[in-house]
Amino acid sequence: MGKDDAETTALKKELDDLIKKCQEDQKKQQDTTLEEACSSVADAPKIKLSTKKLLKGHINKVNSVHYSGDSRHCVTGSLDGKLIIWDSWTGNKVQVIPLRSAWVMSVAFAPSGNFVACGGMDNMCTVYDVNNRDATGSAKITRELLGYEGFLSSCRFLDDQKIITGSGDMKICMWELESGKKTTDFCAHAGDVVSISLSPDGNSYITGSVDKTCKLWDMREEKAKQTFFGHEADVNSVCFHPSGYSFVTASEDKTARLWDLRSDQQLATYKPPSSNPGYTSCGLSLSGRYIFCASDDNSIHIWDILKGQYNGALAGHENRVTSLSVAPNGMAIASCSWDQYVRVWV
C-alpha cells in the first residue's frame, strides 16, 4: 500500500498545483473586478417580498420544489411519501400523488405542465402524467427509469419527451421517455452530481457536485466544456443566469458565487454580513440582478449580484430551507423547508 499512497499523494499535489496555476493565469487576465466595473451602476432597490401563500399539506420534511412553465403551479416532494401539485395563486392542492418510496430528494415539473418527475434514495426516476389518472385517482406513472447505482439527486425535463438526471453514482443520464431508454450515460464528476441547471437556450447545462466543482456541458457531448474550481465544499445548487453567459452557485462552504463562462472564472462571492449559514439552493430574479439563496439558518438571503451588496433576508420558515424555485415569469418564489411548509413569496 505504501507505494500507492505515495503515488496518490504525488498525483494529488500535481493536480493541486495545476489548479493553482490555472487560477493564477486567470488572475493575470483579470483587468478589473465586478464591483469596480459596476461602481457607477445605481444601487438596486430593496426587495420587499412577503409570504403570499403558506401551503400546508405535507406532514414531514419537504425536500424539493419546482415551478411549472405556467408560473402558477408548482410541485413539492416530501419525506411523507407524497408529491403535491399546488396552485400557488389560490394556495389549493391540485393533486396529491402517493410515492412508492418516501425518500424523495428531487422533483421536476415539465415546462409544459404535463408531467412531473421525482427520485431519491430509491435509485430511480419516476415520471407521472399529470393529466391521466390511474384506478385510485392518482396521476398515472408513465415511466420508472431504472439503472442508477446511486440515489437520484436532480432531474430536469428538456421537454415532454426527454429528461436529464444527475445521481449519486457521479453520472449524468439522458432518457427518451417514449421508449424509457437511456440515450446518454456517462461519469460527469468525481463525486455525487447534486444539481443541474439548463441554459436559457436549452443547448447546454451546468452541474454542481460534491467534488466541489461545477461543470459546463454541451447537450450533445459527454465531455465537459469548462470546469470551475473554487468552492471548498459540496456545491449544493447551480443556477444559470438569464443572459446565458454566467451562473451562480450555492455551497456547503457557506458562500454563494457568481461565475462567468466567457472569462472562465469566478466573478464574485456572496456572504451575509452577520450570520454564517450553509446554502442549500439558489435562484436568480428574471432580470438576473438579484440572487436568492436558501440556507440552513431558516432564511432566504438576497444580494445585488452586480455590486455584491446584501439586500436582506426572507424570514418565516422555522427550519432549514431545503429548496427554492423562482417562477419562470419572475413574479414569485416558492420555497420549502424541513418545517413541513411551502411558502410562496410575492
N, C-alpha and C positions, 0 to 999 in steps of 0.2 A: 504493500500500500504506500510505503514511504515515497517511492519514485513517482507514483501517480499524484500524490499530494503536492510534491514539489513542482511537478509539471502543471498541475491545475493552478497553483499559486502564481507561477510564472505567466501562464496564459491570462489569468485574471488581471495581473499587473499590466501586461501588454495591452489588454482591452481598455483598462482604465486610462492608460497613457494615451491611447488613440483617441478616446472620447475627450480627454483634456485638450489634446492637440486640436481637435475639431472645434472645441469651444473657444480656444484661443484664436484660431483662424476666423471664427465668426465675429469675435470681438473686434478684430482688426478691420473687418468690413463695416462695422457699426460706426457711422459718422455722427449719429445723434441718438438720443433716447426718445421714446414715445412721448414722455412728459415734456421734454424740451420742444419737440416738434409740435405739440398741441398746446403750448403755453399761451398762444394768442386766442385759442378757442374759448368761448364763454363757458362758464361753469354750467353743468347740467342741472336742470331744476330738480328739487327734492321730490322723490316719488311718494305719492300718497295712496297707498293701496290698503284696503281693509278686507276682512273676510266677508264676502258677499253671501256665500252659502257654506254652511257646515254640513257635510254629508255624513250621515250616521247610518250604519248598516253592518259594518264589519264587527266581529266580536273577538278579533285578535290583531296582532301587529299587521299593518298594511305596508307591503314592501315595494310596490311599484305602481306608477300611474302614467298613463299616456293618452294624449288627446287624439280624437278622430280628426280627419281633414276638414270637417264642417265647423270646427272650433266650438261646438256645442256639447257634443258627447265625449265622455272620457271613460276609460276602463281602469279599474284598480284590481290588484291581486293581493290577497291576504293569507296569512298562515291559518285562517279559519277554514281554508279549503274552498274559498269562493272567489269567483271573479264577479265584480259588479259593474254593469254598464250604467252610467249616470247621465241624466240630462242636467248639465251643470247650470243651465239657466233657471230651471224650476227647483232643482235640488232633488228631483224624484229619481227613483231607481227605474231604469227601463227594463233591465234583465238581471237576474241573479243566476250565474252558471256554476253548478257544483263541480268541483275538480276531483279527479281520481287520486291526486296526491296533493296534500296541503302545503307541501314545501315549495311554494311558488316564489321565484326571485325576480322574474322579469315578465312584463306584459307589453303587448304592442297592439295598436289599432291600425288597420289598413287605412291609408289616406281616403279611400272611397267610403269607409264606414261599413263595408260589407262583412269584414272578417276581424276577429281578434285572435291573438296567439298568446300563449304563455308557456313557461317552463321553469324548471328549478332543479331541486335535488332528485327529481325523478329521471334525470338524464335524458329528457326528450322535450321536443317542442310540439305542443298540441294546438291545432288550428280549429277554431269554431266558426261556423257560418251564422252570423247574427240574424239573418232573415229566414232561416229554416229551423224549425223546432223538431225535437225527437218526441217519442211517445210520452215522456214525462213533462214535456213543455219547455225543456231547456234547449238552448242553442245546440244545433247538431255538430258533433265532431266531424270535420271533413278530412282531417289528416292527423296522424300521430307520427311525427318524424323521429325515427329511432336511429341509433348508431353512434351515440356520444359515449366517450369513456370518462366524461366528467359532467358536472352539473351544467345546466344551461343558464348562462348569466345575462345574456342580452339577445334580443331578437328585434328585427325591423322589417316591415313589408317594403319591398321595392314597388310592387303593385299587387293586384289581386291574385296574380299567378306566381309570384316569386317572393321568397323570404330569405333574409340573411341572418345567420346566428353566430354568436360567439360563445365559447364554452370553457369549462374548467380543464379540459384536456388541451388547452392552448390553441385550439383550432378555430378557423373561420369556415363555415359551410354555407353554400347557397343551395336552395331547393326549388324544384319545379313543383308547385302544389297540385297541378293536374295529375301528374304521374306519381307524386310522392317520392321522386328520385333526387338524389344529390347531383348537382351539376358541378359543384366546386367543393373541395375538401382539402385544406392544407394547414400546416402548422404556421401560425402567424407570429407568435410571441414565445418568450422563454418562461412564461407563467400564464395563469388564467387570463383569458380575454374577458374583461368585465364590462366594457361599454363600447357601443357602436353609434356613430352619428353619420347620417348620409349628407352628402353635399347638396346645396340647393338645386344644382342641375341634374343630380342623380347619377353622375358619371363616376364619382369617387366616394370614398368614405374614410373616416378616421376611426382608429381603435385605441382604446386605453387598456392597460394591463397591470397585473400585479408585479410584472418585471420592471415597473417604474418608468416605462417608456410609452410614447404614443406613436402611431404609425399612420402614414397616408397611403391609401391603396387606390389603384385604378380598378373599376368594376371587372374589367376583362382580364386582369393579370393576377398572378399568385406571388408576385414579388413586390415588396413594399417600395413605393416611390421615394419616401422620405421617412427617417426615424428621428424622433425628437427626444433628447435626453435632458434631464434637469431635475425632475421630481426626485425626492429622496424616499418615497414610499409608494404604496399602491396608487395608481391613477384610477379613481373610482368612477369618473364620469368625463365624457368628452362631448363637446357640442360645436358643430360647425357655425361659423359666423355667417349671417345672411348674405354677405358680399361674396362668400365662397373663397376668399383669399386668406382667411385666418380661422383659428378655432380657439376655444377655451377649454380648460381642464380643471377638475376639482380633485383634490388628492387627500389621502390619509396623512400626508406630511404637514397638514394644517395650512396649505396655501392653495389659492386658485391662480391660474396663469393664463396669459394670452400668448399665442404662438402665431408666427407669420409664415405662410407657405413660401412666399416669394423670396424672402431673405433667409429662409431655412433656419429660423431661430426664435428664441423666446423674446417677447417684447416687454412684458410687464408681469409683476407678481402682485397679488391682492391678499391683504390680511386685515382683519378688523382691528380697530385701534386699541380696544381694551381686552376682549376675551381672546382665546386661542383654540378654537374648536377644529376638529377634523371635518372634512367635507365629504358628503355622500353623493351629491348630484348637482349639476349646474345647467343653466339655461341662459338664453340671451333674449333681450327685447327685440321686437320686429325691426327696429332701426339699427340694432347692433350696438347701441350706445351704452346699455346697461347690462351688467352681468348679475345673475341671481344664483346664489349658492346655498343649497340646503345643507344643514350641518347637524352635528350630534349634540349641539347645545340648545336644541329645540327651536331654533330660529332659521329664517332665510335671510342671508346677508346680501346687500346690494352695493355695487360700486359703479362709478362712472368709468367706463373702460378706457377712455382716451386719457383722462387726467389722473386716473388712479385714485380718485377721491372716494372715500367711504360715503355712501348715500343713506345709510340706516339699515334697519333690520325689520323683518315682518315677524311679529311675535304672536303667539296664540296656541301653537302646538304645545302639548305637555310632556312630550318625549322626543327622542331622536327623529328628525325629519329625514325620511329614507329616500324620497324621490320627488322631483318636481317636473312639470311639463308646461311649457308656455304654449298657449293656444296659437295655432297657425296664423290667425288674423291679428295676433299681438294684443288682444283685448283683455286677456285674463291669464292667471297662472293657477294651476292645480297642484296641490302638494299633499303628500300622505305621510303618515307617521306611525311610530310604534304605539302612539296613544289611541290607535284604532280609528282615528278620524281622517277624513279627507276635507281639505279646505279649498275653496275657490276664491282667489284674491282678485279684486277688480279695482 
